[in-house]
Amino acid sequence: MLEFRYDTQLLIEGQDLDEDVIRDYFNEHFEGDCLLAVGDDELIKIHFHTNRPWEVLEYCSTLGEIFDIVVEDMDRQARGLHG
């Protein structure tokens, strides 16, 4: 079984976004791995493995408009099922 079940990906569109601040927040407040927070001050791409994707979505929605949201169940995928 995987330690972190959900592959969570999304884009954040906003103003004055800071990938370093976002990355630090994730590291301090969320359990997970494989964090990717890249972009510029108007658009950030997030990729994160976690057991609580709803918390990631909730936080990111406070930063700007979130879209292209994908939450995949990697445990189901590992068992050959649709994720």
Summary of the structure (lengths in Angstrom):
residues: 83
radius of gyration: 12.8
end to end distance: 14.7
largest distance: 41.2
contacts: 235
relative contact order: 0.31
helix: 30%
strand: 39%
